Amino acid sequence: MGMLHRALMVLAALAGLSASGPALAGMGQPSPWQINFQDAATPIMEQITDFHNYVTIIIVVITLFVLALMIYAMVRFNEKNNPEPSRTSHNTLLEVAWTVIPIFILVAIAIPSFRLLFAQYDFPKADVTITATGSQWYWSYEYPDEGISFDSIMVPDANLKPGQPRLLTVDNEVVVPVGANVVVGLKSNDVIHDWAVPSFGVKLDAVPGRLQQTWFRAEHEGWFYGQCSELCGRNHAFMPIAVRVVSQDEYDAWVASKKSAAIDAKGKVASARD
């Protein structure tokens, strides 16, 4: 009785966590006790979440069906109820069914899966182009159309300000306008890294000697965090990604300030040489 009671308590706790999952899953960064995806901030992530939920329903239905068959077989065909074992060797209709039905299930999964893959790799016309380069252990960013480049390095715990998340805050974040199609080119200076932002539904390797591309369109303003998701060495866990999504006016002001700072820096370097 004690074991049954403990089992029921565990099941109740799991059910409570499952019910509260959507509330615990935040947008832009992980939340304590989160069990679901982070809230979607892009159309691609919305499709990923919908596809995940769709496949999960299919998995649960199949699992319950198999469990019901197992329980039925244990009750209906146990030694007590069937002292004389069945000598059935085959059933043509059943064999056709368990071949054809899984095919239909796989097709039902494949169609939305291919649709999602097409959406991920069907690049729209870029409003903003960014090149992200992975190094051990930080990211470098370049806006080629704007002439802007900078390194993005994690802020140590001692320098964090109130409200800034630990292991995710950087000194120079990526800034993009809300609603813009952002194409990100990925490169690496040394080993394989991976640029991943969960709320955007973006996760792609940065491979030495190759230029890979991904894209996103953030539909909400705010801060969105990710991390390098490919084991890349000793400080792999300290290589965060921070993206700040702002209005178009704020983005234009940010670009102007970055350009002005770059001009000032070049002027100071020239003066020092003279």
HURASUL-V307070 format. One record per residue. OMEGA is omega in radians with two decimals (* if undefined). D_CENTER is the distance of its C-alpha to the mean C-alpha in Angstrom with 1 decimal. Layout:
# HURASUL-V307070
OMEGA D_CENTER
OMEGA D_CENTER
This chain:
# HURASUL-V307070
3.13 42.6
3.13 40.8
3.11 38.1
3.13 37.6
3.13 37.3
3.12 34.7
3.12 32.7
3.12 32.9
3.11 31.7
3.12 28.6
3.12 27.9
3.12 28.5
3.11 26.1
3.11 23.3
3.11 24.1
3.10 24.1
3.14 20.7
-3.13 19.4
-3.08 21.2
-3.09 20.0
-3.11 16.3
-3.14 15.5
-3.09 17.8
-3.13 16.3
-3.11 12.6
3.09 12.8
3.04 11.5
-3.14 10.5
-3.14 10.7
-3.14 10.9
3.11 14.1
3.11 16.9
3.13 17.0
3.11 13.7
3.10 13.2
3.03 11.0
2.93 7.5
-3.13 7.9
-3.09 10.1
3.08 9.4
3.14 11.0
3.10 11.1
3.14 12.8
3.13 10.2
3.06 7.7
3.11 11.0
3.11 11.8
-3.14 8.8
3.12 9.8
-3.14 13.4
3.10 13.2
-3.13 11.8
3.14 14.6
-3.14 17.1
3.11 16.7
3.11 16.9
3.12 20.1
-3.14 21.5
-3.12 20.9
3.13 22.6
3.12 25.5
3.14 26.1
3.13 26.0
3.11 28.5
3.12 30.6
3.10 30.9
3.12 31.7
3.10 34.4
3.14 35.9
3.13 36.1
3.12 37.8
-3.13 40.1
-3.13 41.0
-3.12 41.7
-3.03 43.9
-3.01 45.6
3.07 46.3
-3.04 47.0
-3.11 50.4
-3.11 52.0
-3.13 51.4
3.13 51.9
3.10 54.7
-3.08 55.1
3.09 51.9
3.12 50.8
3.13 51.6
-3.10 49.2
3.14 48.1
3.07 46.0
-3.01 45.1
-3.11 44.5
-3.13 43.0
-3.12 40.5
3.06 39.5
-3.11 39.0
-3.08 36.9
2.97 34.5
-3.05 34.1
-3.08 33.7
3.07 31.5
3.09 28.6
3.11 28.8
3.12 28.4
3.13 25.5
3.09 23.7
3.13 24.7
3.07 23.3
-3.04 19.9
-3.05 20.2
3.09 21.1
3.10 17.9
3.11 15.8
3.11 17.9
3.12 17.7
3.11 13.9
3.12 14.2
3.14 17.0
-3.13 15.3
-3.05 12.6
3.04 15.5
-3.01 18.1
3.04 18.2
3.06 20.1
-3.04 22.7
2.96 21.3
3.10 22.4
3.10 21.1
-3.12 20.6
3.00 19.1
3.11 19.4
-3.12 17.3
3.14 19.2
3.07 18.2
3.06 21.1
0.05 21.9
3.12 20.5
3.11 19.5
3.00 18.2
-3.08 20.8
3.10 20.3
3.00 22.8
-3.00 23.5
-3.13 26.0
-3.09 27.3
-3.10 28.0
-3.10 29.2
3.06 27.0
3.13 25.5
3.03 24.6
3.14 23.0
-3.02 20.3
-3.11 21.1
3.09 20.0
3.13 22.6
-3.12 24.5
-3.07 24.8
-3.09 28.4
-3.12 27.7
3.04 25.1
3.14 26.3
3.12 26.1
3.13 22.8
-3.09 20.8
3.12 18.1
3.11 19.1
-3.14 17.3
-3.09 15.1
3.13 18.1
-3.13 19.4
3.12 22.7
-3.10 21.7
3.00 18.6
3.13 17.5
3.13 19.1
3.10 18.6
3.13 20.4
3.10 19.0
-3.11 19.1
3.03 19.4
-3.08 18.0
3.08 16.6
-3.09 16.7
3.01 15.5
-3.05 17.5
3.09 16.4
3.07 19.2
3.10 20.2
-3.01 23.5
-3.10 23.7
3.12 21.3
2.99 17.9
3.12 15.1
-3.11 11.4
-3.04 10.0
3.04 6.4
-2.99 5.7
-3.10 3.1
3.09 6.2
-3.05 6.8
-3.08 4.5
3.06 5.7
-3.08 6.2
-3.14 10.0
2.94 12.9
-2.98 15.7
3.10 18.8
3.09 22.3
-3.14 24.6
3.02 22.1
3.11 20.6
-3.07 17.3
2.99 15.9
-3.11 12.9
3.04 13.0
3.03 11.9
-3.11 14.2
-3.10 13.7
3.11 16.0
3.04 16.4
3.11 18.0
-3.14 17.1
-3.14 15.2
-3.01 11.5
3.04 10.5
-3.14 8.4
2.97 10.1
-3.04 11.5
3.05 9.9
-3.09 13.1
-2.97 16.2
3.09 18.4
-2.99 21.3
-3.09 22.9
3.11 20.9
-3.07 17.4
-3.08 16.4
-3.07 17.9
-3.03 16.1
3.08 13.8
3.10 12.6
3.12 13.9
3.09 14.1
3.14 16.8
-3.04 17.2
3.07 20.9
-3.13 23.7
3.14 25.3
3.12 28.4
3.12 26.5
3.12 24.7
3.12 28.1
3.12 29.6
3.12 27.0
-3.14 27.6
-3.13 31.3
3.12 31.2
3.12 29.3
3.13 31.8
3.13 34.7
3.13 33.5
3.11 33.3
3.12 36.8
-3.13 38.2
3.11 36.8
3.12 38.4
3.13 41.6
3.11 41.8
3.13 41.3
-3.14 44.0
-3.13 46.3
3.13 45.8
3.13 46.8
* 49.9
